[in-house]
Each structure stands twice: as C-alpha cells, then as structure tokens.
Amino acid sequence: MQDQQAGIDWRDGDVPVSTRFDDPYFSLENGLAETRHVFLAGNDLPARFRDGFHIAELGFGTGLNLLAALHAWRAGGVAGRLIFTSFEAFPMAAPDMRRAQSRFPDLAPLAAELAPHWRGGGQRITLPDLDFTLVEGDARKTLNHWPDKADAWFLDGFSPAKNPELWQPDLMESVARHTAKRGTAATYTAAGFVRRGLEAAGFSVSRVPGYGRKRHMTRAVLDRQ
C-alpha cells in the first residue's frame, strides 16, 4: 500500500530525506563514517564477530548499516555467516536504495553484489557469509513475535523528536527480551527518555562521544536475563 512506502526527497544529489519524518536517512556529513562510529564501534565490532553473530536493527532505511557490517565482516576475514535482521515499517523502494547506496564508493562492489536481491519490502537474502531478513511492519508489533535474540542491536530509527514511536519504553523492553546474554545496543541519540527506557529494560547505559556535530551517543550492555 502506498502509505506503507517510504516517501523521499533528495538533497545534495543522493542524500535521501524522509518526507514522513522530515529527517535524513544518514548523516549529511558522512553517513558511512557515522555508521562505523555509532553502530560498529558502539557495539565493539568487528572485534566481537564470530560465526553466527546476530545483529538486529530497528530502522533499515537505505541498507547502509547492513553494507557497512558485511564489509567489516569480510575485511576481518571472519569465517562463517553473519546473521542480520532488520525491522522496518516503511521500506524504501529498491531503486531508491540503490541510488542512496551509490553515495558510498567504498561500498560500491558490495552494493552492486546485493543490488539484484532488493525487492523494496520484507524479504530474505542468503549468501555464503550472510543470512539477512527484512521484517516489514511496525516493530512494536513484529518484534514481539520474533523468535530470536540478537548479540548486538543497531537502534537507528529517525530522530526521537520526530519518530518517538520507535523509542518508547515498551519497545526498549522488547529489545531487551530479544537480546542475548551480555548483548549490546548502540544508537546515535543520547535523548534522556531513550537512555532511561534502556535502563528500565535492564541495560547498563553509557553516554559516549558521538559522531561529527553530535556531541553524544548511547551505548548499552544488557545486564538482565
């Protein structure tokens, strides 16, 4: 349905901005550098990678985080398969994903490899080193029915001020229930209510330096099981 699709305005050539949330899909400064700082380093990756390591994500967007994680996995020569599950309410159309990904030349070979797989909705991609699932729908509903647990979470919804639904305490509680022992979570936001929601869910939360103009971001480790 049309109202379930991502609405996009393009700025500076190939920077997608959500018309629904009036927020860019990635940093206007350097989206790949931000992903590596916030979501990879924020979850102590690639150091923790091992066969079957499971990343879960709230907010798939352009697929940049997936590409960056798989790029790091391959660069590290990790044996086995990375598992990556992303929850997205408003999937981006496949041509728009490819256009957005073209902004990152470091990832161009990987983006080209995955390009034929994109359908612009819920789907699964299985490669020798990747098991990827995109779960389409409102994460407040779909996550409750998810049977797995993640070793690391990328919490990458739009700004909490513009997309508060994806940062509510009930959803953070659901994230905690679907996190493996000593699992981690990271996000670009340091909003107080997000940190408090993670703490209430059982995470030990730290406010650490953010990327670029964002002074702080959030890292979390699950203490409760």
N, C-alpha and C positions, 0 to 999 in steps of 0.2 A: 504494500500500500504506500501511496505517496508520502503520507505523514510519518512513515517509519524510516524514510530515507534521509540521509544527511543532506542538508542544504548548505551550499558552499559559495562564498565569494572568494575570488583570487586576488591577492595583493602581491606586489613586487614580483610579478611573473608567476611563480609557482608556490606561493605560500597560501594554503587553504585556511579560510576563516569560517567558522560555523555561523550560519545566519540564525540558527535556532538559539545559540547561546552567546553570540557576539564575542567569540573568543577564538584565537588562532589554535590550530591543531598542534603546533610545535613552536618552539622559541623563534622569534623573529631574528634573534642574533645568530644562533647556530643550533638548530634542532638536534643534530646528531651529537654534538658536544654535550648538550643538556641531558640527553638520554643516557649517555655514558656516565656522566657525573651523578645524576639523580638515581637512575634505576639500576644500572650495573654496579657502580661503586657503592651506591647506597645500600645494596644488598650483598656487598662483599663478593661481587662477581668480576672476573671469572674464577677467582680462587676457589670457590665452593663447587664449581661444576664437577659432575660425575655422571656416569651412565644412569639415565632415568631421572635426572634432576628435573623438577617440575616447577615452571614459572606459571603463575596465573596473573591475569591483568584485568583491571576494571577500566574500560575505555580503549578499544582497539585503534580507533582513528584511522590513520594512514597506513598502519602496519610498520611504522618506523622502529618501534621498540622491538618487535619481532626480528626485523632485519638486523638491528644492532646486536641483539642477543645471539642470533645464529652466527653472525660474523665473528663475534668474540669466541664462540664455541669452536668454530673451525680454526680460527687463528691460534687458539690454545692447543689444537690437536687432541681434543678430548675424544676418547673412544666411546662408542655407543650412541645413544639417541637422546636429544633434548626434547622434553615434553613441554608444550606451551599451550595454555588455554586462555582465551580472551573473551570477555563478556562485553557486548556492545549492543546498545539499544537502537542506534541509528547508523547502520552500516553505510560506509561510503561506497559509491559506485566504483566498479573495477577500473574504468578509465581514469577516474579522478585519483584513485590510489596510485596508479602508475605515474600520473602527472606529478603528484606530490613527491613521490619517491625519487623522481628524476633530479630533485634538488640536491641529492647527496651522491656525488660521484664516487666516493669511497665505497659505497654500497651498490654501485651500478651492476656489477656482474651478478651479485646475489639477487638484486631486484629483477633482473632480466630472467634469472632462473625460475623465480617464483611467479613472474607475471602471468604465464599461461594458466596458473591454478586459480587466480582470483575470480570469484563469481559475484562479489559485492553483497554477500549475505552469509548466513550461517553455513559453515562448511568444515571439511576436514582435509588436511594435506598430510600425506605420509611420504617421507623421504628416508633414505638410509640413516640420516642423522637427525631427523626431525619428525615429531608427531604433533601436529598443530590442529587445534579445534577452535573455531569461532562460534561462540554461543550467542545467537541473536535474541534480543529481548531485554526487558527491564531486569537488571541484575538483582533488584530487590526481590524478584520472584524466581528467576532462573538459578541464582546461586544456591538457594535453599534446596534445590533438587539435584544439585551437582554431587556425585558420589565420591569425589576425590579430595585430596589435600595437597596444597602447594608447599614447596620448600621456600619460595620467595614470591612476594606479591609486588606488582607494579601498580600502584594506585594512581591512575592517570586520567581521571575524569576532567571535564572542564572546570574552570575556577569555581571553588566552593561558593563564591558570592553569586555566580550565575547558574550553577548546576548543583544546588545544595542536596538534591535527591541522592546523588551518588556518594555523599559523605556523611550520611546520617548514622547515629549510634547503632541503630538496629542492623544496618548493613555492615558496619565495622565488626559487630558481634558475629555476623555470619562469616565474614572474612576470617575471624579468629577460629571459628569452628572448622573451617576448611584450610587450616594451616598445620603443617607437620610440626612435630616436636622441635623446638628451638628454631622454627621457621622465622622468616623476616618479612618486613614490608618497608617500602620506601615511597615517598611522594615529594613532588616539588613544593607542595604547600606546607606552611607552618601555622595555618589558621588554628586558633586556640580550640575551637569546638571539634576540629578533626583530631587533634592530639588527645583531647580529653576522651573522645569516643574510642580511640585506640587503646588508651589506658584502661578505660572501663571494661573493654573487651578482654583484657588480660595481657596486653603488650607492654613491654618496657620501652618507653618512648624517649628519643633524644632529638633535640633541635640542633642541627648542624649547619655549616655554611652551605648556602645554595649556589646555584649557577648564575653567572652573569650579574644582572641587576637585582636578582632575588637574594636578599641577604641571608635567608634561612630556608631550610627544607626539613623534612622529618624522616627519621629512621626509627624502626621499631623491631623489637625481638619478642617473640611470644614466650612468656613465662608460664602461662597456664596451659594445662592439658585436660 
